[in-house]
């Protein structure tokens, strides 16, 4: 699929990202608030293994994360403890700037594949710590024309692949959708979907889905 795209852009260079798109991309990247977790409180609803958990994030609180409900009921002490441990691991594994849209792609690989009166749609090569894994994935990013904001980033496999010996990934998907917290506010995550289906050494099956929705953003620090 990537080879076909390359041939297409060679034949039709007008589809490639020209200099006039550089400013558009930089404006879109700049609208995303890299420090939103330091200045905004928000609610997270996560569905994982058919369990729906709702939590509240607030950078002013000591633990930052509070588990509100599990499948609509009050969580147990064990569930609260596990939740905080999981969130702590997530924070420790998230390096500064790693979750910004710009860090998820190789900017030099961005190519315009579709343009309408409402949006630009770009194709790109994903970036990340495990670049060998990323080589098997394709990415797309849509930018809204009226606001010059990122609407979504989609990173997925188009076929099964073997990132390392004994492991075959049958399906991979990460999709992030974004929103603005108010008319002139910064761009922040609105939802996330993750899916991986794989088999290790022919005996171990991996089949995981995660769906997350972020809402109720509240400014709590700094200059809005």
C-alpha positions in Angstrom: 0.0 0.0 0.0 2.8 2.4 0.9 4.5 1.7 -2.5 1.3 2.5 -4.3 1.1 5.8 -2.5 4.7 6.7 -3.4 4.1 6.0 -7.1 0.9 8.1 -7.0 2.8 11.1 -5.6 5.6 10.7 -8.1 3.1 10.8 -10.9 1.0 13.6 -9.4 3.4 15.9 -7.5 0.6 18.4 -6.9 -0.8 16.0 -4.2 2.4 16.2 -2.2 2.7 18.5 0.8 3.8 21.8 -0.6 5.3 24.7 1.2 1.9 26.4 1.7 0.8 23.4 3.9 3.8 23.8 6.3 2.1 26.8 8.0 -1.2 24.9 8.2 0.5 21.9 9.9 2.3 24.1 12.4 -0.8 26.0 13.3 -2.7 22.7 13.8 0.1 21.3 16.0 0.3 24.5 18.0 -3.4 24.4 18.8 -2.9 21.1 20.7 -2.1 21.8 24.3 0.9 19.6 25.3 0.4 20.6 28.9 -3.3 20.1 29.1 -2.9 17.6 32.0 -1.3 20.3 34.1 -4.0 22.9 33.5 -7.2 21.0 32.9 -9.4 18.7 34.9 -11.5 16.2 33.0 -13.6 13.0 33.2 -12.5 9.8 31.5 -14.9 6.9 30.6 -13.0 3.8 29.7 -14.4 0.5 28.4 -12.0 -2.4 28.7 -12.8 -6.1 28.9 -16.5 -5.2 28.9 -16.1 -3.2 32.1 -16.9 0.5 32.1 -15.0 2.7 34.5 -15.4 6.4 35.0 -12.7 8.5 36.6 -11.9 12.1 37.2 -8.5 13.7 36.6 -7.5 16.8 38.5 -3.9 18.0 38.6 -4.6 19.9 41.9 -5.3 16.7 43.8 -2.5 14.6 45.4 -3.3 11.4 43.5 -4.6 13.3 40.4 -6.9 10.4 39.4 -10.1 9.5 41.3 -12.2 6.4 40.3 -15.9 7.5 40.4 -17.8 4.4 39.2 -17.3 0.9 37.9 -20.2 -0.3 35.7 -22.3 2.4 37.3 -21.7 1.4 40.9 -19.5 2.7 43.7 -16.0 1.1 43.3 -14.5 -1.1 46.0 -11.3 -0.2 47.9 -9.4 -2.8 45.9 -10.7 -1.3 42.6 -9.7 2.2 43.7 -6.2 1.0 44.6 -5.7 -0.9 41.4 -6.9 2.0 39.4 -4.5 4.4 41.0 -1.6 2.0 40.4 -2.5 1.6 36.8 -2.7 5.4 36.3 0.6 5.8 38.0 2.2 3.3 35.6 0.6 5.1 32.6 2.1 8.4 33.8 5.5 6.9 34.3 5.5 5.4 30.9 4.4 8.6 29.2 7.4 10.7 28.3 7.1 14.5 27.9 5.6 15.3 24.6 5.3 11.7 23.5 1.5 11.9 23.1 1.5 15.1 21.1 0.2 14.8 17.5 3.5 16.0 16.1 5.4 13.2 18.0 3.2 10.5 16.6 4.4 11.0 13.0 7.4 11.7 10.8 6.5 15.3 9.6 8.7 14.8 6.4 6.5 11.9 5.4 3.2 13.9 5.4 1.4 13.9 2.1 -1.9 15.4 1.1 -4.3 12.7 -0.1 -7.6 14.5 -0.1 -8.9 18.1 0.1 -12.5 19.3 0.4 -14.0 22.6 1.3 -14.1 21.4 4.9 -10.9 19.6 5.6 -7.4 18.4 4.5 -6.6 14.7 4.8 -2.9 13.7 5.1 -1.1 10.4 4.9 2.0 9.9 7.1 4.5 7.4 8.4 3.9 6.8 12.1 6.8 7.5 14.6 7.5 6.0 18.0 10.0 4.3 20.3 9.6 1.0 18.4 10.2 2.2 14.9 10.5 -1.4 13.6 6.9 -2.0 14.7 5.8 1.4 13.2 7.2 0.5 9.8 4.2 -1.9 9.3 1.6 0.8 10.0 0.0 3.6 8.0 -1.3 6.9 9.4 -3.9 9.5 8.4 -4.6 12.9 9.9 -7.6 15.1 9.2 -7.3 18.9 9.7 -10.5 21.0 9.9 -10.2 24.0 7.5 -12.4 26.5 9.4 -10.5 26.2 12.7 -7.1 24.7 11.5 -7.4 22.1 14.2 -6.8 18.3 14.1 -10.0 16.3 13.9 -8.4 12.8 14.1 -5.3 10.8 13.9 -5.6 7.2 12.7 -2.8 4.7 12.9 -3.5 1.2 11.7 -2.2 -1.9 9.9 -3.5 -2.8 6.5 -2.4 -6.5 6.7 -1.0 -8.9 9.2 2.7 -8.6 10.0 5.5 -10.1 12.1 7.3 -7.4 14.1 9.6 -9.9 15.7 10.3 -13.6 15.8 7.3 -15.7 17.0 4.8 -12.9 17.0 2.2 -12.2 14.3 0.0 -9.1 14.6 -3.3 -9.7 12.7 -4.8 -6.3 13.4 -3.7 -3.1 15.0 -5.5 0.2 15.4 -5.1 3.4 17.3 -7.5 6.2 16.6 -7.5 9.6 18.4 -10.2 12.2 18.0 -9.8 15.8 19.2 -12.0 18.7 20.2 -11.6 22.3 21.5 -12.6 22.9 25.1 -14.3 26.2 24.0 -14.5 28.4 21.0 -11.0 29.8 21.3 -9.5 27.2 23.6 -6.8 24.7 23.0 -7.3 21.3 21.3 -7.4 18.4 23.6 -8.3 14.6 23.3 -11.9 13.8 22.9 -11.8 10.0 22.4 -9.4 7.1 21.8 -9.9 3.6 20.4 -7.2 1.0 20.6 -7.3 -2.5 19.1 -4.7 -5.3 18.8 -5.2 -8.8 17.7 -2.1 -11.0 17.7 -0.7 -14.5 18.2 2.6 -15.3 19.9 4.6 -18.5 19.1 1.4 -20.1 17.7 -0.2 -20.7 21.1 -0.8 -17.4 22.9 -3.6 -15.2 21.6 -3.8 -11.5 22.3 -7.2 -9.8 21.6 -7.7 -6.5 23.3 -10.0 -3.5 22.7 -10.0 -0.3 24.7 -12.4 2.6 24.1 -12.0 5.9 26.0 -14.1 9.1 26.0 -12.9 12.4 27.6 -15.4 15.0 28.7 -16.2 17.8 31.2 -12.9 19.7 30.7 -12.4 22.3 33.4 -9.6 24.9 33.5 -7.9 24.8 36.8 -4.5 26.5 36.5 -2.3 28.9 34.6 -3.6 31.5 32.1 -6.5 30.3 30.0 
